[in-house]
Amino acid sequence: MSFILTAISRPIALSTSRVASRATLATGATAAAEILEDVFTEQMEEVASQEKKPNPLEYALSVKTPVNTWTKEEIKAIYDTPLMDLMHYAQVQHRRFQQPSEVQLCTLMNIKTGGCTEDCKYCAQSQRYNTGVKAERIIQVDEVIEAAKEAKANGSTRFCMGAAWREMKGRKSNLKKIKEMITAVHDLGMESCVTLGMVDKDQATELKSAGLTAYNHNIDTYKEHYPKVISTRSFDDRLKTFKNVQGSGLKACTGGILGLGETQEDRVSFLYTLATMDQHPESLPINRLVPIKGTPMYEEVKNKQVEVDEIVRTIATARLVMPTSIIRLAAGRYTMKEAEQVMCFMAGCNAIFTGKKMLTTMCNGWDEDKAMLAKWGLKPMESFKYKPREVAFGA
C-alpha cells in the first residue's frame, strides 16, 4: 500500500463501490492490493485525461466567441506553427468571424507635429532628438475638414488624427478644438480616431461625446522589453490609458511596433498581453519600424529590418487568438512589396492606412491601394458597418 502514499500528489477519492465489487471476486491480501492498485491507476488516468489541455491551435479554431484566458505557452505554440499552416488556419479563423473580402481604409493626419517631451527611441517627434522635425502648433479645424473630405472622396472610411503630446492634462483649449475636429469628421459620415497621448476617463468621455469612434494608444512592445525603448512613460501607464478608453465606452485601438530589437519571445508576450485583456482591442495596428535618422533606435536597428515572415506570423497569431479585432497593417507598409502585403491579408489583416502620409513617414497612396484591393478581390469596408460575428460562422 506504500505505493499509493508516495504516488498521489493530491487527494484522489477511490471508488469504494468499485473496490468492494471487485473484492468479492478475490481472496487474500495480495488480490486486494492488486485491486486497489488497478483502481488507483484507472483514476489517475481519468484525472490526467480531464487535466489534459487541447492543442492550442485546435482550441483557437473551436471557440465560438473570443476568449481571454490564453497562456503564454499556448500562444507560443500557435506562433511556432509552420508558417504555411499558420496562414491557412488564420484565414479559416478570419472567415469564421469576419467578412473576408472587406478591408478598412484609414487615413492618418498629423494635427500637431513635433515637440513631444517623451524619449521613445524610435520617434522622430521627440524634442530630445535631432531628426529635422520641427515643433508646430495644433492645426486649424478647417484644415482637418478639407483633409477628411479628400480622404472620403478617395474611399477612406476612418479618419485618424495624431498629436505629439505626452498627455492631455492641462490642454483644455486644445481638447475643445479637437472635439470640433471630431464632430466635423463625424458629420461627414466618417469614423474618427485620435491618438493624443495619455488620457483619463473624463477626457475620454468628453471625446466620445463629440462623436469619436476610437482612441489609439499603442503598448508598442512587451512589458519586459519596453524599458529598452521608452523610459519617460511606464508600460502600466499605457495599460491605464487603455482601460480609461474602454471604460468611457470608446473603442480601443492598441497594437505595437515590430523591429524594436525585440525577440520572438517578446512578440509572443506582446500578443499575450493583448489577448488576455478583459476585452480585446477593437483594432490592433501592426507597425513595421521605419528607422529614422537622428533617433537612438536608428543606430541600433538600421541594418536589422524585421523580416516579412515575422510580420505575417505575428498577424496570423493575432487573428487566431483575437478573432473579432480589426488587424491593421500600419506604418512601414510602403516598404513591403504588393505580394508581401497580400500575404498579410491572407493571414487575417483587414485594415490599412492609405493616403498622402503617416505621421512623419511615407504612406501608400489611395490609387495604388484601391487597384491592389480590386486585383485581389477585396473591397473597402463601409463606415460604421464593421461588425464581426459575435458567434463564429458555422458554430
N, C-alpha and C positions, 0 to 999 in steps of 0.2 A: 504493500500500500504506500510505501515511501515515495514511489514514482509519482503518485498523484500530488503529493505535497510539494514536491520540487518542480513539477512541470507547470502547475497552474500559476499564472502571473496575476490573475484577478479572479474573483469568485465565480465559479460555474455551478449552476444548480443541477445536480444529477437527477434524472427522472426516476423517482422511487418506484413507480409502477413498472417501468421498463426493466429495472433491476429485479424486482420481485417476480415478474413473469418469467424471466429467464432463469432465476434461481430455482424455481420449482422443477426445472428440467435438468438441473445439475446437482451433484452432491460433492461434498468435500470442500475444503478451504481453497484448493488450487482452482477448481472450477469457478468458485465465487469470485476469486481475484481476477480470473480471465474475463468474466462477465463485466466486472467493474471497469476493467481496462478497455474493453470493447466500447462500452457506453461512453466512457470518457473521450476516447478517440473520435467517436461519432459526433459528440457535442462540440469538441474542439474544431472539427471540420465544419460544422454548421456555423460556429462563430466566425471562423475565417471567411466563410462564404458570404456572410452578412456584412463583414467589415471590408471586403474587397471592393475597391472603387472601380467604376467602369473606366475604360480607356478614355482619356480626356477628349480626344478628337471625336469619338463616338458620342460622348456625353454632350459636347457642344452641338452636334448635329441632331440630338434628340430633344433638346429643350424646346418647349412650346412658347415660353416667354423668357426675356433676358434674366440672367441670374448674376448675383454679385458675390458669390461665395467661392470664387476661384482661389486656388492656392498658387503660389509662385511656381511650384513644381509642375502643376497641371499646365499652366501657360507655357512653361519652357518646353514641355513635351510636345505641345502643339507647334510652337515656334520652330522646333528642331525637325519637324516633319519634312521629308524630301520635298523640294520646292514645287515640282510639278504636281505632286499630290496635294500639297498645301493650297496651291492656287485653285485646283479643282474643287476641293472641299469648301474653300472660301466662297467660290462662285455659287456652289449649291446653297450655302447659308445665305448668301446675298439674295438669291431668288426665293428663299423661304420667307424672308422678312421685308424685302424691298421691291420696288418697281425696277427691274434690272436694266431697262433702257433709258432711265431718266438720270440726268446729271445736273446738279445745281450750278448755275453760273453766278459767281460772285465777283464784284468789283470793289477794290480797296482804294481809299483815298487818304492821304496824309493830311489831316486838318491842322496839325500843329507839329512842325518839324524841329528836331534837334533840341539841345539844351537839357537833356534828361540828366538827373543827378545820380542815377544808378550806375553801377560798374559792370553791367553784363558784358562779358569779354568778347562777345560776338557782334555787339550792336554799334552801328555807325552813328547813332543818335546820342550816344553818351557824351556829355561835355568833358569827360576825362580823357578822350582820345582825339587825336588829330586825323580825322577822316575826310575833311573837306566839307562836311555837312554843317551848315550854319544854323544857329538857333533863330527861330522865327516865331512871331506871334500867331495865335489862332486865326484861321482864315474867316472870311465873311460867309454868312448863310447863303447869299446869292451864288457864291462860287460853288458851294455844295449842291445847290439845286440844279445848276447847269450841268455839273458833272454827273449827277444822278440821272438827269434826263438823257444825257448821251449814253450812259450805261444801259438804261432801259431800252432805248432805241436800238441798241446793239444786242439785245437779248438777255442781259443780266437781270436777275430777279432778286438778288440780295445785294444791298449797297452797304459796305463796311467803312467805318471811319476810325482812324487811329490818331492818337495824340501822344507825344513823347513826354509823358509825365510819370512820376513815381506813384502818385495817388491823387485822388480828387479832393482831399481835405484842404479847406481854405480856398476853394475855387468856385464860389457861388456864382459869380458873374459868368464864368466860363461854362458852368453847368447849365445856366439859363440859356446861353447861346446854343449849346449842344442839343438841348431839348428842342429848340426851334428847328435845328437841322433834322433831328429825328422825325419830328412831326411833318416837316416838308417832304421828306423821303417817303414816309408812310402815306401821305396824301397822293403821291404819285402811283400808288399801288405796288410799291416795292417793300420787301422785307428790309429791316435795318439791323446793323450790328455795330457796336463800338468797342474799342479797346483803349482804356484811359488810365490804366494802372489799377492800383488797389481802390476798392470802393467798399463802403459799409452798406448795411441792409437798407437804411433810409435812402441813401443816394441811388442804390439800385432800384428801389421802389419809385423814386422820382423819375428815373429814366424810363421805367416801364409805363408810367402814367402818360408819358409823351408819345407812346406808341412803339417803343423799342421792342424788337423781336428777340435779340440775343446779345449776350455780353461775352466778349472774348478775354480770357486771361489764361495763358498757357502755363503749364507746370514746367515746360521746357525739357526736363530730363528726370532721371530717378533721384530720389532724396539723397542717397549716399554720394552720387556724382555731382549733385547740384552745387555744393560749396566750391568745387573746382571751376565753376563757371560764373557764379554770382556771389557776392558777399554782403551787399547792401540791402538785400531783402531775403528773408528766410523762406524755405520751402513751405513751412507751415503758414506763412503769410499768404502764399498763393492759394493754399487749400482753403484758408479762411475766406478769401475773396470769392472763391468758387461756391462755398456754402452760402455766402451772403447773396450771391446772384440767384442761386436756386431757391433760396428762402424768400426772395421777393416775387417769385413766380416767373422770372425771366428764364429763357432757355440759355443754358450754359454751353459755351464753346471753349473747349480746352484741349490742347494737344501738346506737341513738342517739336524739337529740332533734332534731326539726325545728322551726325557729323561733328559733334562737340567733343570728340575724343573719348566717347563712351564705348564700353564693351558690349558684346551681345547680351551678356547677363544684365547690364544696365538697361538695355532696351526691353528685355523681358520684365524687369522690375518696374520700368516706366509704364508698360501696359498693365501690369498687375495693379499699380496704383489707381489707374483709371477704371479698370474692370471691377474693382472691389468698392468703388464709391457707392453710397446709398442709392444714387440714381446716376446712371451713365450719362456722359455728356450728350447733349442734343447733337452737337457736331464736334468732330475731332480732326483738327488740322495737322497734317504731317508735313513738316518743312525739311527740305534738303539745304543744309547750311551753304550759303554763298559767302566764303571768306572775304572780308572787306579789309583792304589795306589800311593800316593805321590802328586796327583793333588788336589786342593781345592774341585773340584766337587765330588771327590770320597767320601769324608766325608758327603757331602750334600745329595747324592742320592744313596749311595751304597745299601741301602735296599728299594729302590723305583724304581725298573726297570719298564720301560714303558711296559704296557700290549700289547699283540699281537693284541687284538681287536682294540686298538688305532692306531697301525701301519696300520692295514688293513683299518680302517676308513679314515685315512689320505690319503693313496694311492688311495682309491676309489673316494674320493672327488677330489683329484688332477686329476684323469683321466677324471672325468666328466667336470671339468672346463678348463682343458688344454689337450684336446683330441689328439693333434698331438705330444706332448712331449714324449720322452722316459722316463719312470719312472724306476729308478734303485734302487734295494734293495742292499744297500751298507754295510758299516761297521756294525758289530753286527749280521749279518745274521747267523753266526755259532752258535749263542745262541738259534736259533729257530729250532724247530723240522720240519721234512720234510712237514708234513701236514700243519703246520703254514705258511711255505714258499709258498706252493701251494695256500693257501687262498690269499696270496698277488698277485700271478699270476692271480687268478680269479678276483681280484679287479682291475686289469689293469696294474700291474707291468710287464715290458717286457725287463728287463736287470738286470744282476747280476755281481758282482765281483767274480772271481774264480781264483784259483792258489795256491801259497805257503803261501802268507802273504799279509795283508793290509800294511799300513804304519808302524804301531807298534803293531797291534793286529792280532789275528788269522784269517784265511780265509778258507772257504770250498774249498776242492781240486777239480781238474778237473774231475777225475774219478767218484767221487760221484755225482758231479753236472750233468755230461752227463748221468749218469744212472738215476738220478731223472727226468731229462727232457724227456728222452725216455719213462720212465714209464707213464708219464702224457701226452704223445702225443705232446710234444714240441720239437723244434729243434733250433740249433744255427742260429742266423742271420748272413748273409754274410757281409763281409767288403764292405763299400761304397755302399751298396744296400738299406740301410734304406731310405724309402720314404713313410711317412704317406700319406693317401689320402688327397688331397687339398680340396676336397669336399666330405662330408660324403657319405658312401656307401648307395645307395638307395635314395639319395636326388634328 
